[in-house]
Amino acid sequence: MEKIIEAIISVFSISVVRYFTLAGIPFALFYLLMPDKLGKFKIQQKLATKKDFIREVWHSLQSTLVFSMIAVGLVFTPLQQYTRIYTHINDFPLWYVAVALLLSLIIHDTYFYWMHRLLHHKKLFKLAHLVHHKSTNPSPWTSYSFHILEAITEGLVLVPIVILIPMHPLTILLFTITGFIINVYGHLGYEIMPQSFRSTWAFEILNSSVHHNMHHSKFKGNYGLYFRIWDRVMGTEHPDYVKEYDRLQAQRFNQIPHEGIKA
């Protein structure tokens, strides 16, 4: 038990550093150092408050602890024998790390979409998901800002991932880092995709910061995490998403007046 506690403390400490680094750098850049210069990138022109940021960081630290406990439980306890986690990197070709990472993101996106829709059930929303939606104008700090019940539900995605596909601890680490970076982008509050992104096949598949920002301002629709696929298949993508994305990109590149998303 002592070794498990030490492992939790170690993983939690590393995760906290990762949170403040990967969320803190874009926050400093967009919200503290260059807010005026990057104003045309801003999705909603209203500003969150210091109180919002403190609340988000507090809940994010709780969520980080939950995620750390789940990861340690799966990787460093006898529960590992029921998973497909492998510890020798050469058990699979090195290129498989990238394949497993992609598969884990696909599984996560599917898990998240249906879990997210369930959390929007009237009773569950008030019980747990409301904490996250207090951030109607999200920032990078919002990325892990969950009620503890939602944090548990979010973190348990690792269970089907390590049961369904072989995962090395390195791949698990890359999965958490990649997922968090995308999560920070989704909650950034600014759209930073290049102008060329709109005319690529990737636009039809991948989410954008505008996509998830609309979910926070509208409170429904756009439930996907990484991809637009489930929202488009299930008819839950906000009908004004593409129009709003185009409006913001025009604002960025043609210098039209700022308007922002209206809640």
Rosetta blueprint (number, residue, H / E / L):
1 M L
2 E H
3 K H
4 I H
5 I H
6 E H
7 A H
8 I H
9 I H
10 S H
11 V H
12 F H
13 S H
14 I H
15 S H
16 V H
17 V H
18 R H
19 Y H
20 F H
21 T H
22 L H
23 A L
24 G H
25 I H
26 P H
27 F H
28 A H
29 L H
30 F H
31 Y H
32 L H
33 L H
34 M L
35 P L
36 D L
37 K L
38 L L
39 G H
40 K H
41 F H
42 K E
43 I L
44 Q L
45 Q L
46 K L
47 L L
48 A L
49 T L
50 K H
51 K H
52 D H
53 F H
54 I H
55 R H
56 E H
57 V H
58 W H
59 H H
60 S H
61 L H
62 Q H
63 S H
64 T H
65 L H
66 V H
67 F H
68 S H
69 M H
70 I H
71 A H
72 V H
73 G H
74 L H
75 V H
76 F L
77 T L
78 P H
79 L H
80 Q H
81 Q H
82 Y H
83 T L
84 R L
85 I E
86 Y L
87 T L
88 H L
89 I H
90 N H
91 D H
92 F L
93 P L
94 L L
95 W H
96 Y H
97 V H
98 A H
99 V H
100 A H
101 L H
102 L H
103 L H
104 S H
105 L H
106 I H
107 I H
108 H H
109 D H
110 T H
111 Y H
112 F H
113 Y H
114 W H
115 M H
116 H H
117 R H
118 L H
119 L H
120 H L
121 H L
122 K H
123 K H
124 L H
125 F H
126 K H
127 L H
128 A H
129 H H
130 L H
131 V H
132 H H
133 H H
134 K L
135 S L
136 T L
137 N L
138 P L
139 S L
140 P H
141 W H
142 T H
143 S H
144 Y H
145 S L
146 F L
147 H L
148 I H
149 L H
150 E H
151 A H
152 I H
153 T H
154 E H
155 G H
156 L L
157 V L
158 L H
159 V H
160 P H
161 I H
162 V H
163 I H
164 L H
165 I L
166 P L
167 M E
168 H L
169 P H
170 L H
171 T H
172 I H
173 L H
174 L H
175 F H
176 T H
177 I H
178 T H
179 G H
180 F H
181 I H
182 I H
183 N H
184 V H
185 Y H
186 G H
187 H L
188 L L
189 G L
190 Y E
191 E L
192 I L
193 M L
194 P L
195 Q H
196 S H
197 F H
198 R H
199 S H
200 T L
201 W H
202 A H
203 F H
204 E H
205 I H
206 L E
207 N L
208 S L
209 S H
210 V H
211 H H
212 H H
213 N H
214 M H
215 H H
216 H H
217 S H
218 K H
219 F L
220 K L
221 G L
222 N L
223 Y L
224 G L
225 L L
226 Y L
227 F E
228 R L
229 I H
230 W H
231 D H
232 R H
233 V H
234 M H
235 G L
236 T L
237 E L
238 H L
239 P L
240 D L
241 Y H
242 V H
243 K H
244 E H
245 Y H
246 D H
247 R H
248 L H
249 Q H
250 A H
251 Q H
252 R H
253 F H
254 N H
255 Q L
256 I L
257 P L
258 H L
259 E L
260 G L
261 I L
262 K L
263 A L
